[in-house]
Amino acid sequence: MAAVLDTSQEDELQQAQEALVHLVRNGDLERIVHLARMMGAAGDAMTDDMVGRMAEVASDGLDLLDRVNRAEVGKALPAISALVHNGDLDRIVHLARMMGAAGDAMSDDMVGRMAEIASDGLDLLDRVNRAELAKALPGISAMVHNGDLDRIVQLTRMLGAAGDSMSDDMVTRLSSLAADAMCLVDRAVRTGVMDRVLRVVEQMDEQHILTDFLHCLAGATEEAAKAPAPKGGVGGLWDLMKKPETQQTIQFLMLVGKHFRSCRLKH
């Protein structure tokens, strides 16, 4: 038994000697000596208070590592690394500093006003949601794109300016005029005049009477501006009466008078 122990000790001593030779050759032994001396000097220079603070720091560090481990913060390290690489972490830090500076610069009055504004904004959003105004957004967007919203704004401004410029007497007269117009329209509808007028207008539109009349007025005005001045006298009237167009016009006017007289005699 003693021989086995002696053999084992000799093997361990041989391994220790080989390790020591390896440490001497690569310079690790000198580094260990320097490190031991530095640790010894640091230990000699430290007071009991410093030792207590270092022990407290070490304890806090271990506690922090334990909480980090239990909170599984290690899973967030890839995301944090990506934030560091693309510069987002610096932006977040700058934003936090800006928010902190803004918070330090704000007074209690400013904080109260901002809280009131936030409350009013949430109340407005709630009312918009309850009123289902989101359904009107497509129509409003179309009005913005085609310019109708600008026209409505201009019309509203014009009406507002007109309302500001009107006096009480003008408002009273306009109200009376509107009431009279409504009464007239009501009487025309009740007596059937409006229906008859609409039928006549539809017939005139189908037969292009009103359009032809307007074209005739325009053509006559243009031709009268270019026509020479009449000669006057019986000779000039005789020359005018000899024209077939004049005779056709007089014939047409006579027919209109005839039909109008027949209509009046029926009533």
Buried (B, 14 or more C-beta within 10 A) or exposed (E): EEEEEEEEEEEEEEEEEEEEEEBEEEEEBEEEEEEEEEEEEEEEEEEEEEEEEEEEEEEEEEEEEEEEEEEEEEEEEEEEEEBEEEEEBEEEEEEEEEEEEEEEEEEEEEEEEEEEEEEEEEEEEEEEEEEEEEEEEEEEEEBEEEEEBEEEEEEEEEEEEEEEEEEEEEEEEEEEEEEEEEEEEEEBEEEEEBEEEEEEEEEBEEEEEEEEEEEEEEEEEEEEEEEEEEEEEEEEEEEEEEEEEEEEEEEEEEEEEEEEEEEEEEE
